[in-house]
Amino acid sequence: MILHSLPDDNPALRVLARRGIPIVVVDAPEMDGVPMVRIEDRKAAFAQMSHILELGHTKVGVIAERLRPDNIHGPVDPSRRALAVEHVVRERLGGYEAACLLHGIDLTTLPVFEAGGFDLAAGRRAAAYLLDHHDLTALVCTSDTMALAAIDRKSTRLNSSHGYI
């Protein structure tokens, strides 16, 4: 069975292990003795944010799909961040934060919004919130889907202000 990006505490993991079903994991979770395919998420996110900051952006927002599978969406504070069980998002946030610290960005000024899902609609809502409530010059996203949603939302916002929609 191929598992893709399950939360660290997903109950299906225990069921599969008890039944002895062969498993390969893509992205997450890390399981002892189970083959895994993934990138170095923290390192990749660090490079992504460093690039944005080296371009001169200092007002950056972050869109994360979800920290936990609990349907919560909204701004992420440190207590919510501490509850993260989604490995990829947790690692990428860590990479973003490390790059910000290295570049002298105060983490209290880094708005992070949890979309609460993996779909374009959730990403658009997250982008809308960040763009409407913060004076940002750039957004970084923890997935391609969130990035596409942010591009779509930003384009819609720009076009609607010029009457193109």
C-alpha positions in Angstrom: 0.0 0.0 0.0 1.2 3.5 -0.8 0.5 6.1 1.9 0.7 9.8 1.0 1.1 12.6 3.5 -0.9 11.1 6.4 -0.8 12.9 9.8 1.6 11.4 12.3 -1.1 10.0 14.4 -3.4 8.6 11.8 -5.1 5.4 13.1 -4.9 3.7 9.8 -1.1 3.4 10.4 -1.7 1.1 13.4 -4.2 -1.0 11.5 -1.9 -1.5 8.5 1.0 -2.4 10.8 -1.0 -5.0 12.7 -2.2 -6.6 9.5 1.3 -6.8 8.1 0.4 -5.1 4.9 3.5 -3.9 3.0 3.7 -0.1 3.0 5.6 2.6 1.2 5.2 6.2 2.5 5.3 9.3 0.3 6.2 12.5 2.3 4.8 11.4 5.7 4.6 10.0 8.3 8.1 8.6 9.1 7.7 5.0 10.3 10.5 2.7 11.5 11.4 0.1 8.9 9.0 1.4 6.3 10.5 2.6 2.9 9.9 6.3 2.3 10.0 8.8 -0.6 10.2 12.5 0.1 12.2 15.6 -0.2 14.0 17.5 2.6 11.0 19.8 3.4 12.7 22.0 5.9 15.7 22.6 3.7 13.5 23.3 0.6 11.3 25.7 2.6 14.4 27.4 3.9 15.7 27.9 0.4 12.3 29.1 -0.8 11.9 31.7 1.9 15.6 32.8 1.7 15.1 33.5 -2.0 12.1 35.6 -1.3 13.9 37.6 1.4 17.0 38.0 -0.8 14.8 39.5 -3.5 14.1 42.3 -0.9 10.7 41.2 0.4 10.3 41.8 4.2 6.5 41.6 4.4 5.8 38.0 3.6 2.8 35.9 4.4 2.6 32.1 4.7 -0.3 29.8 3.5 -0.2 26.3 5.1 -2.8 23.7 4.1 -3.4 22.3 7.6 -1.6 21.6 10.7 -4.0 19.0 12.0 -7.0 17.1 10.3 -9.5 19.0 12.4 -11.2 21.4 9.9 -9.8 24.4 11.6 -8.7 27.3 9.5 -7.4 30.8 10.3 -4.4 32.6 11.6 -1.8 30.4 13.2 -0.4 31.3 16.6 2.4 29.5 18.5 0.0 27.4 20.5 -1.7 26.1 17.3 1.7 25.6 15.6 2.8 23.4 18.5 -0.1 21.0 17.8 1.0 20.3 14.2 0.8 16.6 13.2 1.2 17.1 9.4 4.9 16.4 8.9 5.3 18.3 5.6 3.6 21.5 6.8 5.4 21.4 10.1 8.8 21.0 8.5 8.2 23.6 5.9 7.0 26.1 8.5 10.2 25.4 10.4 12.3 26.1 7.3 10.4 29.4 6.7 11.0 30.4 10.3 14.7 29.6 10.2 15.2 31.6 7.0 13.4 34.6 8.5 15.5 34.5 11.7 18.7 34.3 9.6 17.6 37.3 7.6 16.6 39.3 10.7 12.8 39.0 10.3 10.9 39.0 13.6 8.7 35.9 13.6 5.9 37.8 15.3 5.6 39.9 12.1 5.3 36.7 9.9 1.6 36.1 9.3 0.8 32.4 8.9 -2.7 31.3 7.8 -3.9 27.7 8.0 -6.2 27.0 5.0 -7.8 24.0 6.8 -7.7 21.8 3.7 -5.9 20.9 0.5 -8.2 22.3 -2.1 -8.1 25.5 -4.2 -11.1 27.0 -2.4 -9.4 26.7 0.9 -6.2 28.2 -0.6 -8.2 31.1 -2.1 -9.8 31.9 1.3 -6.4 31.9 2.9 -4.8 34.1 0.3 -7.8 36.5 0.5 -7.4 36.8 4.3 -3.7 37.4 4.1 -3.9 39.9 1.2 -6.9 41.7 2.8 -5.5 41.9 6.3 -1.8 42.4 5.8 0.4 44.8 3.8 2.3 42.0 2.1 4.8 42.0 -0.8 5.0 38.2 -1.1 3.3 35.0 -0.2 5.0 31.6 0.3 2.9 28.4 0.3 3.5 24.9 1.7 2.2 23.3 -1.5 1.6 23.8 -5.2 -2.1 23.7 -4.7 -2.0 26.6 -2.2 0.4 28.5 -4.5 -2.0 28.1 -7.4 -4.9 29.3 -5.3 -2.9 32.3 -4.1 -2.0 33.2 -7.7 -5.6 32.8 -8.7 -6.8 34.9 -5.8 -4.2 37.6 -6.4 -5.0 37.7 -10.1 -8.8 37.9 -9.4 -8.2 40.7 -6.9 -6.0 42.7 -9.3 -8.3 42.2 -12.3 -11.5 43.0 -10.3 -10.0 46.3 -9.2 -9.6 47.1 -12.9 -12.9 45.8 -14.0 -11.6 42.8 -15.9 -13.8 40.2 -14.3 
